[in-house]
Amino acid sequence: MTTAAVPGARPGRTKAFLRLVMIEHSVFALPFAYIASLTAMFRLDGEIHWWTLFLVTVCMVGLRTFAMACNRIIDREIDARNPRTANRELVTGAVSVRSAWTGAGIAVVVFLGAAALLNPLCLALAPLAVIPMVVYPYGKRFTNFPHAILGLAQAIGPIGAWLAVSGEWSWDAVILGLAVGIWIGGFDLIFACQDVQADRAHGVMSVPARFGIPAALWGARASAVVTTGLLVWYALATDAGVFFWAGLVIVAAAFCYEHSIVKPHDLSRLNRAFFTTNGFIGISLFLCALLDLLVRGLTP
């Protein structure tokens, strides 16, 4: 006996797609886009422009969803050969390739539509922001440093968020974007350590696979140091107040904790370092930056 599709099936597919793109991981990039947007608003007229902030959120989530969907589609054969990723939705069939492409297409259209509603410069540059999102998953096929491509993709967020408010290029936003890109590229080095054996067996390229886990962890530590330095530079360039500086102290302490719990021969706490600590870093710095801007005169 066959059964027709039931109304509950579509929400099930939607939930599977959201698991596929790990929508909750937007927490890593969104806080820094908000920091850039709110700082630009503070400089513009000292007021929070809620509609612009909403459109920035739509752009960030839309572009990230597109990027993750493309990543999963392009890497589905690699994922099938790796025990850690063999249960991903495109491998198990919980999400079809067609559905994933449909979701990716909707996400990029939403991104471009929101960019068009912001200002002409955002719309003109939006297609350029899409390019590294597609190139990144191919990176592990032709370079040992795909993490750098991921960092470039993530650096776009704060720069674009500032442009969304001001409509003009800002080197202060570039400093923040570089900090975010190097930070995320650095903790991708940590994350890639758990796939060294599978990557080497199947010819997937990465820093840990090519140079070893100790080298990757040292690279991640260096990235944290550079990120901290760039955040200090950003604070100086934007005349940040005491609460932002307090946030930087929290970030530095979190970096020290993160890199103390992951060892070359003990990756058991990698997920705590990758997900929990990095999520904490983004949210903590955003809250401190928001408080700093409010105290200095930013009005809702």
N, C-alpha and C positions, 0 to 999 in steps of 0.2 A: 504494500500500500504506500503510495507516495503522498507527501504532504506539501502544501503550498507554503511559500515564504510567509512568515508571520510578522506582524508589525514590530515585534521585539528584536527581529534579526538586524535591522538597520542600526539601532543603538549599539548592538553588540559589535558590529563592524566598525562603527565610529570609535568605540572604546579601544578596539584592537589597533586601529590606526593611531590613536593618541598614545597608546603604549609603544607603538613602533617608533614614533618620532620623539618619545620621551618628553612630552610637553612640559612636565614639571621642571625640567632642567633649564627652562628659560630664566630661572632664578639666578643663573650665573652671569648672564649678560645684561638683563634688564636694569639692575641697580645702577650700573655705570652709565647706561643711556639716560636714566633719570637724573643722575648727578650732572651730566653734561647739559641736559635740557633745562634743569632748574637754575644752573649757574648762568646759562645764556639768558634766561628770563630775568634773573636778578639784575644782570647788566643792561638788559633792554629797557625795562620799565619798572622792575621791582615787583611784578605781579605774576602769579601762577596762571598760565593760560591752559585751562583744563582740557579744552578741545584739542589743542596742539599736543598736550601730553597723552591724550587718548590715542591720537593718530600715531604718535611715536610708538606707543605700546603695540598697536596693530601692525605697524611696519616691522618691529622687532620680532614679534611672535610669528607673523606671516613669513618673513624671510628665513627665520630659524627653522620653522616647520618645513618649508621647501627644502632647505639644506639637508635636514635630517632624513627626509623622505628620499631624496636623491642619493644620499650616502647609503641608506639601507638597500635601495634598489641596485645600485652599482656594485655593492659589496656582497650581494646575497650568496654568490657562489663561494666566496672566501669565508663568509660566516658559516656556511654549511659544513666546511671542513675544520672549523675550530670548535672544540667541545664547549668553550665558554659561550659562544654565540649561536650554537646550533639550535637553540630554542627560540630564536627571534622569529617574529611573526611572518616574515616573508619566506623563511626557511620551512616553518611548520605548515604554512598554508593558511594561517589564521587571517592573513591579509594577502590578497592576490596582487600580482605585479600591476595589473590594470587599475585596481583600486588605489594602490600606492601612487601611481602616476597621476591619477585623477586628483587625489588629495594634494599632491605636489603642485599640480597645475592651478588648483583653486587657491592654494596658499600664495603662490607667486602673483596671481592676479590681484588678490587682496593686498599684497605688499605694494604692487605698482599703483593700485587705486588709491591707497592711503598716501603714498608719496605724492601723487598728483594733487591731492587735496591740501597738501602742506604748502608747497611753493614750487615755482618752475625749476629752480636749481635742483631740488630734491628729485623731481621727476626726471630731469635730464641725467642725473648721476645714478639713479636707481638701477638701470640695466647693468651698469658697471659693477654694482654691489653683488649682483647675481653670479658673476663669473667665478670668483674664488670659491663660492659655495658648491659649484659643480666640479671645479678642478680638484678640490681637496680629496675626495675619495679616490681619484685616479692617482694622486700623489704617491701613495704607497707602492705604486707599480713602476715609478721611474725615478724616485729619489729616496735617499735615506732620511730625509728631513721633511716628511709630510706635516709634521707638527708646526713648522714655520708657515705653511700654507693655511693651516687652521688658525694660527695666530693672526695672520693678515686678514682673514675673513672676519674674525672677532673684533679686530681693531676698527672696523668700519662702523660699528654700532655707536660709540660715543661721538664720532665725527659726524655721522649722519644726524644724530639727535640734536647736536648743536646747530647744524645747518637747517634743521627743521624749524628752529625758533628764529634764528637770525637771518637766514637766507644768504649768509656770507661765510666765507672760509675763515676758520679760526685755528691758529697754531696751538692755542691752549687746548683745544679739543683734540688735536693731533697728539699732544703729549699724553692726554688721558687715554686716547685710543691705543697708543703704543704700549702703555702700561697694561691695559686689558689684554692686548694681543700677546704680549710676552708672558703675562701671567697664565693665560689659558694654554698657550703653546707649551709652557713649562709644566703645567700639571698634566697635560696630555702625554708628556714624556713618562710621568709616573704611571699613568693609566696603561700605557703600552707595554709596561714591564711584565704584566701578567700574561701576555700573548707571545712571549719570546720564542718558546719552543714551537708553537703552531706556525708563527710567522716564518721562522727559519725553515721549517719543513716544507712550506708551500710557497716560498719565495716572496713573501710579503716584506716590504722594506720599511724600516724604522730605525731610529737611533738605538733602542735597546737590542734589536735583532742584529744590527751591524756592529755596534761597539760594546755591547754588554750592558747589563743592568746597573752596575756601579757607575759607569760613565753617564748613563741616562739620569740617574739620581743626582749626580753632581751637576749635570746640565740643568735639572729642575731647580736645584738650590741656587745656581747662578741666576736663573730666570727670576726667582723670588727676590734676590738682591737687586737686580736691575729694575724690577717692577716697583719695589719700595723706593728706589732712587727717583724713578719717574713720577711716582705719586707725590714725593716731596717737592719735585720741580713744579708739578701742577699746582700744589698748594701755594707755593711761592708766586707763581705766575698769576694766580687768581686772587691773591691777597686773602687766602683762607684764614678763618678765625680759629679760636682755641678748640672748638668742638671738632672741627675737621682734623686738626692735629692730634686730638685724642683718638679719633678714628684710625689714624695712621699708626699710632702706638698699638692699638688692638690688632690691626692687620699684621704688623711686624711680629707680634706675639703669636698670632695664629700661624704665620708662616713657620716660625721656629717649632711650634708644636707639630705642624703637618710633616715637616721634614725630620722630626725626631722619631716618629712612629713607623716610618717606612724604612726598612733595612734591605740591603741587597739580597740577603738570604732569609728574609722574613717579610713577605708581602701580605700577611694575614690581615693587617689593618689598612690595606690600601683603599678599600671602599670608604672607610671613615675619613681618610685623608682626602680622597677625591671628592666625594659627595658632601659629607657633613661639614668638613672644615672649609671647603671652598664656597659652599653656600653661605656659611656663617660670615666669611670674609666680605662677600658682596653686600649682604643685607646690613651688616654692621657699619660698613663704610658709608652706605647710602643713608642710613638713619642719622649718623653723625654729621654727614654733609647737609642733610635736610635741616637738622636742628641748627647747624651753623648758619645756614642761609636765612632761616626764620629769625634767628637772634639778630642778624645783621640787617634785617629790614624787609625780607621777602614776604609778601602778603598773599594769602590764599585768594 
